[in-house]
Each structure stands twice: as structure tokens, then as C-alpha cells.
């Protein structure tokens, strides 16, 4: 039995996935197999974009969408232009701006490390929603403080301090959830045969939006003020929270077979998850469940 599988049935399902990914017929059990010459992914691209099933469509929307919102929430604007933000907040000393910028980088690093310990303990979905919620609060606070500072004729100490705290809070919230989870989540949901191309689409979206936000931020805040720019990012973050809440099911502890059932139901994935839990508990009560408590959908049709 495969050491990564909890039962013989799960090992058989993993073997079937490998056969499908490599083009080996399911019924073939020979020791030496001649693998047919593979195309350069033309069939995969057709399955992703021309004739996607509801499951593939849902997975593609979730996988690309999470990368889109990761960047349009404004993280690169905050990290790359933090000296400009601190200057607008009223910090004019070069040493103070450098210290505040170093604090941003330090905060980002520390909370990415925190995320590595929380991902498998809390789960992707709770951590993601909490992360975006923290980003929304940080952005509305930052936008408000910068607007007050921008319209004040004298230095408002409390607003300056709160603006700096909001920048650090935003970076911390992003780094503990949305930042790393976007990469983890998208890598988990694509089936093996679509994973390379699906992940590449997510990466393209991520880098494209990062470039757009980075290049347009200065023009954006000159057009609608720096406070207005962060209110805009706040609006995007709110939309992203709704998107994640409604369309992204939890993937922690789920097999690829379970995710193939969860995805494709779009807004109804919660009822599908409840059915999976009933099936899982029913299998365990009948003595047919495996030791890991995982339901194997490939052996429970219907």
C-alpha cells in the first residue's frame, strides 16, 4: 500500500489519478507500459476554456479569482510605496521613514511564518476570511487617517500614529492569510491533468495585477487623493471577502475526489459538503470508513 494513503481503496484512487495524468489506460496493470506520445496541452486548454465542465469552471474561477483579489487589494501599493505613505502621513525624517519601512518588511516576514503554523490547524477558509476582514478594517482606518492628515493644517499626532499602525496591521493581516493561501489554495483545487495550466493562469493573473497596481498607484492617489486610493482598495477587499465566502469551500483534509464533488456546485457547495459529511459518518458507522475518517467518493457513487 502507498505510504501516503490511509487504505487500499485510497491507494487505488491515487493510482487511478496517476494513470489518468500520464495517459495510461485504467485497466492496464502491466509492469512496463508504453506511454502514448502526449500533446503540448491542447486538450487541456480546450477543457479549461472552450468546453469546461461546471466543476472545471468553478475551479478556474476560484483559482484565478483568488490571485486577482490577492493583488487588487493593494498589497504592492502599501509595500512598495510605504515611504511615500509615511511621508504623506507626516513622517519627514529620512531615518524615521527608513525605520517604518523596515518595520513593514519585518512584519510581513514574521506573519508569513505565523501563517505556516496556522494553515493546517485552523484551515484555509477561516484564516482567509479573517485575513481579509483584518485588511478591510486596516484599509478603512488608513484611508480615514490619511484623509484627516491631508485636510489638517497642523500635524495630528494620533492620526499619524494610527496610520502607521494601520499599515503594519494591513501587512500583517495580508501575510497571515490571503498572501500565502492564494498559492496554497489554487495548487490544491486543480485536478492533476489541469494543474500545470491552471496554476499558470493563476500566476499570470497575479503578476499582471501586481504590475498594474504598482504602476498605477501614484497616478491613482493623485487623481482621487491618497486616502481615496485606500478607500478604493477597501472596496475591492470587501468584494473579495464576499467572493471567498460564497464561492470557496474549505480544502483542508479534502481528497481530490471530494473536491471534484464540492466544486461545480458554485453557491450551493455548503449543501454538497453536508451530504459529504453524512456519507462520511454513514460509512464510519457501517464499519466501511477508513482509519483516517476520509470518504472515498470514487467508491460511493451517487
C-alpha positions in Angstrom: 0.0 0.0 0.0 1.1 3.6 -0.7 2.5 5.1 2.5 0.7 8.3 1.8 -2.7 6.5 1.7 -4.9 5.5 4.7 -6.4 2.5 3.0 -6.1 0.2 0.0 -9.1 2.0 -1.6 -7.4 5.4 -1.4 -4.2 3.9 -2.8 -6.2 2.6 -5.8 -7.8 6.0 -6.3 -4.4 7.7 -6.3 -3.1 5.2 -8.8 -6.1 5.9 -11.0 -5.3 9.6 -10.9 -1.7 8.9 -11.8 -2.8 6.8 -14.7 -5.2 9.4 -16.0 -2.5 12.2 -15.7 0.1 10.1 -17.6 -2.4 8.7 -20.2 -2.2 5.1 -19.1 -5.5 3.1 -19.6 -7.2 2.4 -16.3 -7.4 -1.3 -17.0 -3.6 -1.6 -17.6 -1.7 -3.2 -14.8 1.5 -4.2 -16.6 4.9 -3.7 -15.1 6.2 -2.0 -18.2 3.8 0.4 -20.1 4.3 2.2 -23.3 3.1 5.7 -22.7 1.5 7.3 -25.7 3.0 10.5 -27.1 1.4 13.4 -25.4 0.3 16.7 -27.0 1.5 20.0 -25.8 -1.6 20.6 -23.7 -4.0 21.5 -26.5 -6.7 19.2 -25.0 -6.2 20.7 -21.5 -6.6 24.3 -22.8 -9.8 23.2 -24.6 -11.1 21.7 -21.3 -10.2 24.8 -19.4 -11.7 27.4 -21.7 -13.6 26.0 -24.7 -15.6 23.2 -23.2 -15.2 23.4 -19.4 -17.5 21.3 -17.2 -19.2 23.0 -14.3 -16.5 21.6 -11.9 -13.7 22.9 -14.1 -15.4 26.3 -14.5 -15.9 26.7 -10.7 -12.3 25.6 -10.0 -10.9 28.1 -12.7 -13.0 31.0 -11.3 -11.8 30.2 -7.7 -8.2 29.6 -8.7 -7.8 32.7 -10.9 -10.1 34.8 -8.7 -8.1 34.4 -5.5 -4.9 35.5 -7.3 -6.8 38.5 -8.8 -8.0 39.7 -5.4 -4.7 39.0 -3.7 -3.1 41.8 -5.8 -6.0 44.2 -6.3 -6.4 44.5 -2.5 -3.4 46.9 -2.7 -0.6 45.0 -1.0 2.1 46.0 -3.5 1.0 49.6 -3.3 1.4 49.5 0.5 4.7 47.6 0.5 6.4 49.3 -2.5 5.2 52.8 -1.7 5.3 52.7 2.1 7.9 55.5 2.3 5.6 57.7 0.3 2.6 56.7 2.5 4.6 57.5 5.6 5.7 60.9 4.1 2.0 61.7 3.4 1.2 60.7 7.0 3.6 63.3 8.2 6.9 61.5 8.7 9.5 63.7 7.1 12.7 62.4 8.7 14.6 60.0 6.4 15.7 57.9 9.3 12.1 57.6 10.6 10.8 56.7 7.2 13.5 54.1 6.8 12.7 52.6 10.3 9.0 52.5 9.4 9.7 50.8 6.1 11.9 48.2 7.8 9.1 47.6 10.2 6.8 46.8 7.3 9.2 44.2 5.9 9.8 42.7 9.3 6.0 42.4 10.0 5.4 40.8 6.6 8.1 38.2 7.2 7.0 37.4 10.8 3.4 36.9 9.9 4.1 34.7 6.9 6.0 32.4 9.3 2.9 32.5 11.6 0.7 31.5 8.6 2.8 28.3 8.1 1.8 27.2 11.6 -1.9 28.1 11.3 -2.7 26.9 7.8 -3.2 23.2 8.8 -4.5 24.0 12.3 -7.2 26.5 11.5 -7.9 25.7 7.9 -7.7 27.7 4.7 -11.2 29.2 4.7 -11.4 30.6 8.3 -7.9 32.0 8.0 -8.6 33.6 4.6 -11.8 35.2 5.7 -10.3 36.5 9.0 -7.3 37.8 7.0 -9.4 39.8 4.5 -11.6 41.1 7.4 -8.5 42.5 9.1 -7.4 44.0 5.8 -10.7 45.8 5.4 -10.6 47.3 8.9 -6.9 48.3 8.3 -7.7 50.0 5.0 -10.7 52.0 6.2 -8.6 53.2 9.2 -5.7 54.1 7.0 -7.8 55.9 4.5 -9.6 57.8 7.2 -6.3 58.8 8.9 -4.6 59.9 5.7 -7.7 62.0 4.7 -7.7 63.7 8.1 -4.0 64.4 7.9 -4.4 65.7 4.3 -7.1 68.2 5.3 -5.4 69.3 8.6 -3.3 72.4 8.7 -1.2 71.1 11.6 0.3 67.8 12.5 -2.2 65.4 14.0 -0.1 63.1 16.1 -2.8 60.5 16.9 -3.7 60.2 13.2 0.0 59.8 12.2 0.4 57.0 14.8 -2.8 55.3 13.8 -1.8 55.5 10.1 1.5 53.7 10.8 -0.3 51.1 12.9 -2.8 50.6 10.1 -0.1 50.0 7.5 1.5 47.4 9.8 -1.9 45.8 10.6 -2.7 45.6 6.9 0.6 43.9 6.0 0.2 41.5 9.0 -3.4 40.6 8.0 -2.4 40.0 4.4 0.7 38.0 5.2 -1.1 35.7 7.7 -3.9 34.7 5.3 -4.5 36.0 1.8 -0.8 36.2 0.8 0.2 32.6 1.3 -3.3 31.0 1.0 -3.7 32.2 -2.6 -0.8 30.0 -3.7 -1.7 27.1 -1.4 -5.4 27.0 -2.3 -5.0 27.3 -6.1 -2.5 24.4 -6.0 -4.9 22.2 -4.2 -8.0 22.5 -6.2 -7.0 21.8 -9.8 -7.1 18.1 -10.9 -3.8 16.6 -11.8 -4.4 16.8 -15.6 -5.2 20.5 -15.4 -2.9 21.6 -12.6 0.1 22.9 -14.6 -2.0 25.1 -17.0 -4.5 26.1 -14.2 -1.7 27.2 -11.9 0.0 29.1 -14.8 -3.2 31.0 -15.4 -3.4 32.0 -11.7 0.2 33.1 -11.8 -0.3 35.2 -14.9 -3.3 36.9 -13.3 -1.3 37.5 -10.1 1.7 39.1 -11.8 -0.4 41.1 -14.3 -2.5 42.7 -11.5 0.7 43.3 -9.4 2.2 45.2 -12.3 -1.0 47.2 -12.9 -1.3 48.2 -9.2 2.3 49.0 -8.8 2.5 51.2 -12.0 -0.8 53.0 -11.4 -0.7 53.8 -7.7 0.9 57.2 -7.9 -1.4 58.3 -10.7 -4.4 56.9 -8.7 -3.7 58.7 -5.5 -3.0 62.0 -7.4 -6.4 61.6 -9.1 -8.5 60.7 -6.0 -6.2 61.6 -3.1 -4.1 59.0 -1.2 -6.9 58.4 1.3 -9.3 57.9 -1.6 -6.9 55.3 -3.1 -7.1 53.2 0.1 -10.8 53.5 0.3 -10.9 52.1 -3.2 -8.7 49.2 -2.1 -11.1 48.7 0.8 -14.0 48.4 -1.6 -12.1 45.7 -3.6 -11.3 43.9 -0.3 -15.0 43.9 0.6 -15.9 42.4 -2.8 -13.1 39.8 -2.3 -14.5 38.8 1.1 -17.9 38.2 -0.4 -16.3 36.2 -3.3 -14.3 34.0 -0.9 -17.3 33.5 1.4 -19.7 32.4 -1.3 -17.6 30.5 -3.8 -14.6 29.0 -2.0 -15.2 25.8 0.0 -12.7 24.5 2.6 -10.0 22.3 1.1 -8.2 21.2 4.3 -8.3 17.5 4.7 -10.2 17.0 1.5 -9.1 14.5 -1.1 -9.1 15.4 -4.8 -12.2 13.2 -5.3 -14.1 15.2 -2.6 -13.1 18.5 -4.2 -14.3 17.3 -7.6 -17.7 16.9 -6.0 -17.6 20.2 -4.0 -16.6 22.3 -7.0 -19.2 22.6 -9.7 -22.0 23.4 -7.4 -20.9 27.1 -7.1 -23.1 28.8 -4.5 -24.6 25.5 -3.3 -21.3 23.9 -2.1 -22.4 24.0 1.5 -25.3 21.6 0.9 -22.9 19.4 -1.0 -20.5 19.4 1.9 -23.2 18.5 4.3 -24.1 15.5 2.1 -20.4 14.5 2.1 -20.3 14.6 5.8 -23.4 12.5 6.1 -21.9 10.0 3.7 -18.6 10.0 5.7 -20.4 9.4 9.0 -22.6 6.8 7.5 -19.6 4.9 6.1 -17.9 5.0 9.5 -20.9 3.8 11.4 -21.3 0.9 8.9 -17.7 0.0 9.5 -16.7 0.8 5.9 -14.9 4.0 6.6 -11.1 4.1 6.5 -9.0 4.7 9.6 -8.4 8.4 8.6 -12.1 9.1 8.6 -12.0 10.1 4.9 -14.8 9.3 2.5 -13.7 7.9 -0.8 -16.0 9.3 -3.4 -14.7 7.1 -6.1 -16.2 4.1 -4.3 -19.5 5.7 -3.2 -21.4 6.7 -6.4 -24.5 8.8 -6.0 
